[in-house]
Amino acid sequence: MTLRSWAAVKSRANDAGLSDEQVEESMYMLAERDYVDVTLRASGAHDYHLTRKGYRAGISTVLPKAEEHRRAVIAELVNDQPTSSAVIDCLAARTETPPLVVEQILNDLQAQGKLSYGRYMGNSSRLHSVSATLRRLLN
């Protein structure tokens, strides 16, 4: 999950009083602890992505009822699977969950083998299959 541009992150950290060196060091410390994946490009900018571990560690701070949102998304998948070509947006609207959170929930469920979905051009996403065992995550 890409969070925001490196320039935006660096700017906010600088505004909060961190030097460029402190920002760089902090990002690499987070990477060493597997909270983010960081790639330095030739331009000096970074590509960084939140890992599953990083997401789990921080989501409840950003979204206090994260587990309720997760359960709501799973309930929709179990009880009324979206069939549109915008499954992420559909689930986000149905459960009142931010689309980036829905995407991360789907990624986690896919990594667990509970479903299969795909992302396509034009913000399109489609559900391919849902495991019968997904219902167990609601208990």
C-alpha positions in Angstrom: 0.0 0.0 0.0 1.6 3.3 -1.1 0.8 6.0 1.4 1.8 9.3 -0.2 4.6 10.8 -2.2 8.0 10.8 -0.6 8.1 14.6 -1.1 4.9 15.0 0.9 6.2 12.8 3.7 9.6 14.6 3.8 7.9 18.0 3.8 5.6 17.1 6.7 8.4 15.6 8.7 10.5 18.7 8.1 7.6 20.9 9.1 7.4 18.9 12.4 11.1 19.8 13.1 12.9 16.8 11.7 16.0 17.3 9.6 16.4 15.6 6.2 18.9 13.2 7.8 16.5 12.3 10.6 13.8 11.7 8.1 16.0 9.4 6.1 17.2 7.6 9.2 13.7 7.1 10.4 12.5 5.7 7.1 15.4 3.2 7.1 14.7 2.2 10.7 11.1 1.5 9.8 12.3 -0.6 6.9 14.8 -2.6 9.0 11.9 -3.5 11.3 9.7 -4.5 8.3 7.1 -1.8 8.7 7.8 -0.3 5.3 9.5 -1.4 2.1 11.7 1.4 0.8 13.5 1.7 -2.5 15.8 4.6 -3.3 15.6 5.9 -6.8 18.4 7.7 -8.7 16.6 11.0 -8.3 17.0 10.7 -4.5 13.2 10.2 -4.1 11.9 7.1 -2.4 9.3 4.5 -3.3 7.9 3.1 -0.1 5.1 0.8 0.7 3.5 -0.1 4.0 4.0 -3.8 4.8 1.4 -6.0 6.3 3.2 -5.7 9.6 3.3 -2.0 9.4 -0.4 -1.8 8.5 -1.4 -4.0 11.4 0.8 -1.9 13.8 -0.6 1.5 12.8 -4.2 1.1 11.4 -5.9 1.3 14.8 -4.3 4.6 15.4 -5.5 6.0 12.1 -8.9 4.2 12.1 -9.9 3.5 15.7 -12.6 1.0 14.7 -10.5 -0.8 12.2 -11.5 -4.3 13.3 -15.2 -3.4 12.9 -14.5 -2.2 9.4 -12.6 -5.4 8.6 -15.5 -7.5 9.9 -18.0 -5.4 7.9 -16.0 -6.0 4.7 -15.7 -9.7 5.4 -19.5 -9.9 6.1 -20.2 -8.3 2.7 -17.9 -10.7 1.0 -19.6 -13.6 2.7 -23.2 -12.5 2.4 -23.5 -10.3 -0.7 -20.4 -10.5 -2.9 -20.0 -7.5 -5.1 -20.0 -8.4 -8.8 -19.1 -5.0 -10.2 -15.8 -4.1 -11.9 -15.1 -1.7 -9.0 -15.2 -4.1 -6.0 -13.0 -2.0 -3.8 -15.2 1.1 -4.3 -18.3 -1.0 -3.9 -17.2 -2.5 -0.6 -16.0 0.9 0.6 -19.4 2.4 0.0 -21.3 -0.5 1.5 -19.2 -0.6 4.7 -18.3 3.1 5.0 -14.7 2.1 5.0 -11.9 4.1 3.3 -11.0 2.5 -0.1 -7.3 2.1 0.9 -8.3 0.2 4.0 -10.6 -2.0 1.9 -7.8 -2.7 -0.5 -5.5 -3.7 2.4 -8.1 -6.0 3.8 -8.5 -7.7 0.4 -4.7 -8.0 0.1 -4.5 -9.6 3.5 -7.3 -12.0 2.7 -5.7 -12.9 -0.6 -2.4 -13.5 1.1 -4.2 -15.9 3.5 -5.8 -17.7 0.6 -9.3 -16.6 1.5 -10.1 -14.9 -1.8 -8.7 -13.9 -5.1 -9.2 -10.5 -6.7 -7.4 -8.4 -9.2 -6.6 -4.7 -9.8 -6.9 -3.3 -13.3 -6.4 -0.1 -15.2 -8.8 2.8 -14.6 -9.2 2.1 -10.8 -11.0 -1.2 -11.7 -11.0 -4.2 -9.4 -12.8 -7.5 -9.7 -13.4 -10.3 -7.3 -12.5 -13.7 -8.8 -13.3 -16.1 -6.0 -14.1 -16.3 -2.3 -13.2 -19.3 -0.1 -16.0 -21.0 1.8 -13.8 -20.8 4.8 -14.0 -16.9 4.9 -17.1 -17.1 7.0 -15.1 -18.6 9.8 -13.3 -15.2 10.2 -16.6 -13.7 11.4 -16.8 -16.0 14.4 
